[in-house]
Amino acid sequence: MMSFVKMPQRNASAILILTMSIVVGCSTAPKPETPATTALQPVLLPAQFTDLPGWNDDPLSEVWPAFLQSCQALKARDNWRVACDQAQQLKSPDPASLRAYFVQFFEVKRVQSPEGQTSGLVTGYYEPLLRGQRQRAGRFQTALHAVPDDLLPLQLEQRFPELKHQRVRGRLSSNAQGRATVIPYYTRAELLSGAGQTALQGKEIVWVDDPVEAFFLQVQGSGRVQLPDGSVLRLAYADTNGHIYRSIGRVLVDRGVMTLEQASMQSIKAWAQANPDKVDELLNSNPSYVFFREEALPDPRIGPRGSLGVPLTPRRSIAVDPRFIPLGVPVFLSTTHPLSQQPLRQLVMAQDTGGAIRGAVRADFFWGFGTEAGEQAGKMKQSGEMWVLLPKA
């Protein structure tokens, strides 16, 4: 769940290389020493509801359904049980009642980075609609893929705690002695035009008519595809190849094609239309690749599921870095609308994550589905502040 000029992600693949000498299934293989873990400093500072700019003006009834969705995922936890039980007792509450509820059952913490910054980057994302069909033909030449059979999810956080919340992926290979080893999974370029092409054979879910739109669908993490018969399928995030996400907007800025202020989804698409012979090279400069699973779409009004496992609510769900912001919590966000100084101050729910959403004061704002949502998401690169609401002990 992302936007287009991203903050850099830590390279989990570098840690994966440490496992290359491990013989799979061999109990006598030497074990690497556990590296020192860099401690993250506390970033949640005591605050009050009176510190929240615009708190009394936010129509909390708009966020209440999203809050109840978080409760569905968190209510079994001891620290959430009372707050969620009491929330279920509120029937059609008005904004004043909701404000009183949050004041009674939650405490406020201001989010601050380990470096002491209380202001950070707020970007936007959305659920796009693409055109496609089940078979490759005509203008439908770009595939969106399910998870390859040889992709290995590696759970290394117990040995390497710094990899918690990182998606480390590898594949089996043979070394010079013929022993099985684990190496990093194929990059995007290798999957689409190199040694990894065979891994994707038979994994095509649907073929779409625009490689750039397909790329941005991977950036967003989920989306919809309209088929020729008018039916619509939803593609949900299933997995990743584990490589670091590299912003193609940043690549174009570094090459002097556009300025940082000009870089947006819209400007990148315009550049791609004007330079079709350079599109593949640009897209492959990002080594990350996302795999999908097909989901039913019984109600088009319901958003895609985020990392918390609950549907996202347009303009009331955000993606965060779970190293700093616990998934599921209410977050009061104070920022501005895209390309303006118009305040955007409201309670949102931390229900999603993203490979490029890195840092304490960092949020990706979910705008919803369709063209208008995409226009807003593609332009959003605002400064913002965040406060977390945590259930009282």
N, C-alpha and C positions, 0 to 999 in steps of 0.2 A: 504494500500500500504506500504509494510514493508520489512525488511530483518530479520536476524535470531538471532542475539544477540542484543536485543533492549534496549534502554534506558527506564526506568520505566515510566508507564503512571499513572497519578493521579487517584485515585480510586473514580470515579463518583458514584459508588454504595453506598459509605459511605454517600453521601449527600442524595441519594434516600431513605435511611433508615429514614431520617427525615420526610418523607411523610407517613410513615407506620401508623401514628395515624390519618391521615386525612380521614374523612368519605366521600367517593365519592358521589357527588351530594348533600351533606348536607351543606347548607349555614351557619349553626350555628356552624360548626366545628371550634375549635380554630386554629388560624394561628400561625405558628412558627415565631419567630422574625428573621429578616434578619441578617445573620452573617456578620461581617466586611469583606470587600473585600480587598485582598492583591493587592496593585497597582503594575503593571509591569512597571519597569523603562524604559525610552526611550532607544532603542538599535540601532537606525539608525543614524549614525554619518556622517556629511558632508565629501564628498570625491570628487575626480576628475576622469575623464576617464583615465588620465595618471597614476592613482594609480592601474589600473587593470593589473595584470601581464599577458602578452600574448594577450592583447586586439587587437592589430594590426595584430596578426597572426591568429585570429579565422575566419574561412570561414563562415561569418554570413548568407550566403544564405542557409545554412543547418538548421538554426533555424528560418528563416523567415516564413515558413508555420506554425510553432507552434505559433509564435507571432501573426499571423493573426487569428489563432484559438482563442487566448486569446481576441483579439479585438472583435470577434463575441460575446463574453460573456460580455465584459466591455464597449463597445462603447457607450452605452446609458448613462453612468455616466458622469457627467459634467467634471471631471478632466481628462477623457480619450477621450472625443469626438474629440478634435483637433488632438491629436496624431494618433488616429485610422483613422480619415478622411484623413489625409495626407498619412498614410500608404497605403490606397487604391489607391492613385494616382501614386504610384510607380509601374511601370510595368517592370517585369524582371530586377530588380536592381542588380548591381554587388556589391561585398563586400565593395568597397570604398563608394558607394552611401548609403549603409545601415549604415556604420559607421557614415557618415555625418548626416544621418537621426536621429540616436539615440543621437548624440551629440547635435543636434538642439532642440529636443523635450523632452529630458529626463535629469534628474539630478541623480547623483550617491550618494548613501548612503552606508557606510560600516556597516555591521551587527556586533553588539557586544552584548554579553550576559549581563543580568543585573549584573552579577558578574564581568564584565569587560573583559571577554575572547573574543578574535577575532578568535579563532580557535576552531573547533568542529568536530563532527563525521559525516562522509558521508558513508552511506551504499547503497545497491543496491536492486532493485526488478525487476520483469519481469512478463511476461504472460506465464504460463506453458501450456503444452498439456498433458491431461490425457486420458486414455482409459476407456470407459464405455458403458453402455447400459441402456435402459429405464426400464427394469425389473430386479429384483433381482434374480440372478441365477448363478450357477457355481462360478467362481472367483470374480464376481462382487457383493461384499457384503457390500460395504461402500457407504452410501447415502450422497448426497449433497442436501440441503433442501432450500425450499422457506420460506418466513417469516411466522411464526405461527400466527394463528388467535388471540391468547390471548396476543400477545406482545403489550405493551403500550409504545409508544414514549412519554416521558414526557418533556414538554417545560418549564423549570424552570429558564431560565436565567434572566427573568425579576425580579424574586424574589431573585434569587441567581446569581448575575452577574458573579461570578467565574466559573459558569458552562457553559458559552458561549464557543461554539465549542466542548462541551462534549456531548456524546451520552448517555443520561440517559434513561434506559429502565426498565419497571416494569410489573407487572401483578396484577390482582385483586385476593384477598383472603378474607376470613371471619375471624374476630377476635372472641374471646371467647364470646362476646356479640351478635354475629351473624351479625355484621355490616361489610360492605364491606370496605376493606383497600387496599392500594397499597403497594406491597412489591417488592424487587428486583427480576428480572427475573431469571430463572433457569441458573445454571452454565453449562459448557460443560459436566461435569460428570453427572449432573442430567438429562440433555437432552438425553444423550446417554445410560445411564444405571441406571437411578433413576426415581424420581417422574415426571420428565418432558418428559418422553418418549412419552406419549400420545399426547403432544402438536405437535410432529413432524409427527404423523401418517397422511398419505395422503399428506404430504408436500414434498415428495421425487421427485426431478426433474430428477435425473439420478443416477445410481449406478456405482461406479468405482471399480477398482481392487486393489487399494493400499491405506490403511488408512493413511500412512505417506504422500503420494502425495496429498491426499485430505486435510490433515492438512496444508501443505504448500500452497495449493491453497487458503485456507482461509487466510493465512498470506499475500499472494500477493494481495488478494482482488478481483481478476478476473482471468479468464483463459478459456481455450478451452477444450472440450471433444470430442474425436473422437469415433463415434459409429461404430458398426460392419459393417454397409453398406458403410462405408467410409465417410459419411457425418460428419460435424463438427459443434457443437453448441458452442456458447459463453455463459459463466456464468459471469454475472456482479454483483458487490456488491449491495446488497439490504438493509441490516440492520445488526445489531449486538445485542447480548443479553445484552450489556451494561456493562459487567464485564471487569475489568482491564486485559490487555494483559500481560501475563507472558512468557518470552522467555524460551523455552525448552532447547535452547543452554545454557542459563545461569543456568538452573537447573542442567544440566550435568556437567557444570564447578563447581558449588557449591558442587556437590557430588564427585568431584575429578575424574570423568571419563575422562575428557579432560581439557586442559588449555584454557584460553580465546583466545589465539592466534590460537589454533587448531579448535575452534568452528566455524563451517560453515554449510551450508545446506548439503554439500557433506559428511562431517564427521558425522553429525547427521543421515543421511540416512544409512551410513555404520554401525553405532552403532545399528540402528533399525534392520537391516538385521541380525546382529549377535545376537540380543537379542529380538526375536519376542514375547516372553512371557512377556516382560516388556514394550512393546510399548504402550498399552492402558493406563497404569498407568502414563507413561511419558506424553503422549498427554493430559491427563486429569489434569495434574498439571497446565495447562493453563486454567483458568476458562472462557476465552473469546470464543465465538462461532459466526461465521459469516454465514448469510443467503444470498441467491443469487436469482437473477431473470434471466430467459433465454432471450437472445437477438439474433436477426438474425445476420448473419455474411456475408453480401453481398460482402464485399471486404476484404480478409484476410490480406491485406497490411495495413489496418487501425487499429490503436491501440485501446484498451479499453478506455472508458470514465473515466476521473478522477473526483475529487470532484468539479472542476470548471464546469463540464458538457460538456467538449470538449474532443475529442480523444487525447490520449497521443502520443507523438512523440518519438520513440526510440532515446536514447542518447541526447535528447534535452528537456525532461520533468523531473521535480523533484517533490517529495512530501515534504511539509514543515509544520511547525507548524503555523497555521493562526493567533495565538495570537501575533506573531512577524512579520511574512512575509505575506503581503496581497496576497490573491490568484489571480493569473493571471499575476503578474508582471514579467518582465525579471529579472533574477538573474545571475550575473557573478560568476561562481564557479571556485575556484582554489583548486584542489586536485591532487591526483595521481591515476593511474590505479591500479586495485586490485593486492595486493601482489607485488608491485613494486614501484620504485621511478620515473617512467615515468610520466611526468606532464600531467594532464587532466585539461586544462584551457579553458573554453568556456562559452558562453552565453547560459543559459537554461531558461525554463519557469516554474514558480511555478504554476502547474496546478492540484496538487493532495495533499491529506493529508493522514495521517495514525495514527492509535491509539497509536503507539509507537514512532511516530516522535514528540518528545517533546523537546523544547528548541529553542533558537534564532538561534544559529549557528549549524543547524542540517538539513540535507537533505538526501533524499532517491532518488537515481539516477535510472531512468527507462531505462533498457537496451534493452527492446523490447520483442519479442516473440521467444520461442523455446529453444532448448538445449544449444546452444552457449550463448544466453543471460542469461540463468539460471546459467551457469558456472561462468560467470563474476559477476552476482548479488550475488551468494552464497558466493563468496570469498571477497566481497568488504566491508572493515571496515577501511576506510582511514581517515586521518586528513584533514581538509579543511577549507578554508576561503570563505566568501560570501559577495558580494556587490549587493544591490538592485538598480534597475533603476526605478525611479518614474517619471510620466509625470510632466513636468514643469507647474507651476500655469499659 
